Every structure is written in structure tokens, then in C-alpha cells.
Amino acid sequence: MALLFEGSKSEGRYPVLACADGKRYRVHVRRSPMRQLPKQLEPLLDQQVVLTGRTDDLRGHWRLLLEPDFSAHVVVPPPPAEPLADTELLP
């Protein structure tokens, strides 16, 4: 969630997808209230996710538009590799 459109009538907290390449997209689920977090997005907050939708540059702000029945894949990073014990090292 991020504060967007500061100083305008649309100012508010919106769901935002921050991508690895630095781009940020306001996320909107079609037919959901504009200023409320859609229930479908609640379990995805603060997660690494893969979302598929349509992007547009609405009035100078990038947006990811999702259908109401969208699917999301939560990316679970692998656990850090455990160092091998001395007895497991190869000569």
C-alpha cells in the first residue's frame, strides 16, 4: 500500500506492485471500489507475487488492471543453502 496522488481529490492509499526493475504499478481489480483494498489482494500484501493483467498509463500513472477472477502466484524464495559439514566435503 502506498500514498498516491498527493494533493489531489484522488489522494489515498492504494495497492502498489513494486517490480524488480524499479517500476511501480497501482493495482486495480476491475469492478472493485477505487479507494478500498479489494479482498482478493489482502493475502498478497507484502508478498513476492506474479500477477497477470493489463497495464496502462492512465493520466501519467502506470496501472496494472486485474480481472475479478485473476490468479496470483506467491513466489516463495528458497531457504538459504546450509553449509556442508566438514565430513561431507569432497577431497
Number of C-alpha atoms within 10 A of each C-alpha: 14 11 11 16 13 10 8 8 7 11 12 16 15 20 21 19 22 13 12 7 6 7 9 15 20 18 23 24 20 14 10 13 10 14 13 12 18 18 10 13 13 10 9 14 13 9 12 15 16 12 16 14 14 10 14 12 10 8 7 7 12 16 20 19 19 18 14 13 9 13 13 13 12 13 10 9 7 6 6 6 6 6 7 8 7 7 6 8 7 5 3
